[in-house]
Amino acid sequence: MSALSRALLEIDAVRSGAVITDRDVLEGYASDESEVTPRVPDALVRARTTAEVAATLRAASAHGVFVTPRASGTGRVGGAVAVQGGIVLSLEGMHEIRGIERVDLLAVVEPGVVTGQLHEAVEARGLFYPPDPNSLATCTLGGNIAAGAGGPRAFKYGVTRDHVLGLELVTGDGTILKLGKRTPKGVTGYDLTALMVGSEGTLGVVTEATLRLRSKPPEVATLLVFLADLEQIQAAIALAISSNITPRCVEMVDAIALELMRRDAGVALPEGARAMLLIELDGQGAALERDVERLGGALDDAGALEVLVAQKAGERERLWAARRELSRTLRKSANFKLSEDVVVPRSRMAELLQLCGRLAEERGIQMPTYGHAGDGNLHVNLLWDDESQRPQVDSAIRALFEAVVEMGGTLSGEHGIGALKAPYLELEQSAELIATQRRVKQVFDPKGILNPGKIFPARRGHGAC
Ligand SMILES: Cc1cc2nc3c(=O)[nH]c(=O)nc-3n(C[C@H](O)[C@H](O)[C@H](O)COP(=O)(O)OP(=O)(O)OC[C@H]3O[C@@H](n4cnc5c(N)ncnc54)[C@H](O)[C@@H]3O)c2cc1C
């Protein structure tokens, strides 16, 4: 009997039906929302409890079988794909909101809760969970924690990392750990909660999270700012920051992406618009109105082509729906697409945008950009139609990453490294830092079974992790 069969027998003994080996079902777990080559896992385990997760990892660890944790599979770097085979461990079945505490301002959730569902549940009680990845209708809180997800509202409120107080975690050998706290303050021991956020399922499996909430801002206003020139974006962001008003988000869309929004979502564009900023402010009554007027006026004075205010919820939702769909809209517009989510200091945004334009022209491909401009976090897309152009695409990606690191930026702002960017990690991190992280992984996953082939570049003569 193979090691996999022995492990599956032990897992099945915990709950009959948790293990699935039906090829038709497994095929649905072969890819995520990235361009990583699909791989059908050898088996699927659908966990419903922490005890089942622990039993799965104990059995897999004892028999040396790889395990890839998976939630909704909306990840953009192949994180949930079992690139080296083995078991996919699905957390979709753990989807209970265990508690929402109004005075303590926290929510306790299972990892498979869909992010948008937590938003609805807390907002119905006048509370607010700010992290809002654009995939919020389908992605899960466990996936957000493992990927270190961000979203448009990060500009004012921060990312997922800033909202995780505590975690229940099962390590690679099946040990259950309670990390962190339920209080807003607490400095007891090492901050292992922070270590787990963004660890991409390589150190442990999150089975419960305690998340920080806020009071819900009473009103929201959206400014649509059209610019004649992409490079004006940096100046507009600097203006928004220096005006002493903190928008909750500052999103940008470049000319190519803007054209697709116009065509597919009916967004009206003024003549000559080459870029758009979507700025959202929250607050209350006259104070919010004053902020909108002040910021809108300053952007007008700074030479914006047009500044529109969308105050009705329906109007705002139509714009956001078009923005949230941009990634999929772009995918349909060319035969091949790759997308990167690099970050540079805000003060270097204009340089980054110029670089993308230059790389696209030199390599004969299209490189539309959009994203969380307020954070310097841009989704740089590479679109091409002919397979033979792939070497130019790869050389554009390498040149982009090298320039981003040189500008003091980072390869990934929110999607993580996964399988797609693992070969480039050494561009940003030293050999010593990578070796230190490998040693940390050994502590939490001594047998190296958790999510192999992710984050770290392959070592010659070794497995990828
Ligand atoms: C249209 C679109 C828009 C997007 N917009 C954004 C955005 O604005 N911001 C952003 O940050 N991302 C965005 N994403 C990327 C993606 O939605 C996020 O990375 C999200 O956090 C993934 O969640 P998921 O539930 O789908 O996780 P999966 O894709 O299933 O998994 C992601 C990673 O987490 C690990 N994992 C999953 N669950 C657990 C667990 N319980 N314990 C340990 N590890 C686990 C997996 O192994 C994998 O490495 C977008 C994706 C799409 C398709």
The ligand as an ORCA input file, in Angstrom:
! r2SCAN-3c Opt
* xyz 0 1
  C     -10.928     39.271     -9.332
  C      -9.932     39.148     -8.210
  C      -9.646     40.271     -7.439
  C      -8.729     40.179     -6.389
  N      -8.481     41.294     -5.658
  C      -7.624     41.218     -4.606
  C      -7.366     42.379     -3.807
  O      -7.921     43.466     -4.005
  N      -6.482     42.234     -2.787
  C      -5.865     41.048     -2.512
  O      -5.084     40.979     -1.569
  N      -6.086     39.957     -3.268
  C      -6.950     40.002     -4.297
  N      -7.176     38.880     -5.044
  C      -6.444     37.628     -4.740
  C      -7.165     36.637     -3.784
  O      -8.566     36.819     -3.787
  C      -6.618     36.748     -2.373
  O      -5.267     36.320     -2.355
  C      -7.396     35.948     -1.315
  O      -6.860     36.241     -0.049
  C      -7.355     34.436     -1.534
  O      -8.365     33.866     -0.722
  P      -8.951     32.414     -1.035
  O      -9.956     32.145      0.026
  O      -9.428     32.308     -2.410
  O      -7.653     31.526     -0.813
  P      -6.946     30.411     -1.749
  O      -6.687     30.974     -3.104
  O      -7.713     29.142     -1.684
  O      -5.584     30.247     -0.975
  C      -4.652     31.289     -0.918
  C      -3.436     30.843     -0.091
  O      -3.816     30.656      1.255
  C      -3.530     29.329      1.711
  N      -4.644     29.007      2.600
  C      -5.972     29.063      2.345
  N      -6.678     28.808      3.455
  C      -5.776     28.569      4.455
  C      -5.882     28.250      5.845
  N      -7.072     28.142      6.453
  N      -4.739     28.082      6.541
  C      -3.525     28.213      5.960
  N      -3.372     28.512      4.650
  C      -4.481     28.687      3.919
  C      -3.427     28.509      0.440
  O      -2.576     27.391      0.622
  C      -2.822     29.519     -0.520
  O      -1.430     29.579     -0.343
  C      -8.079     38.937     -6.110
  C      -8.380     37.807     -6.875
  C      -9.283     37.902     -7.909
  C      -9.593     36.675     -8.719
*
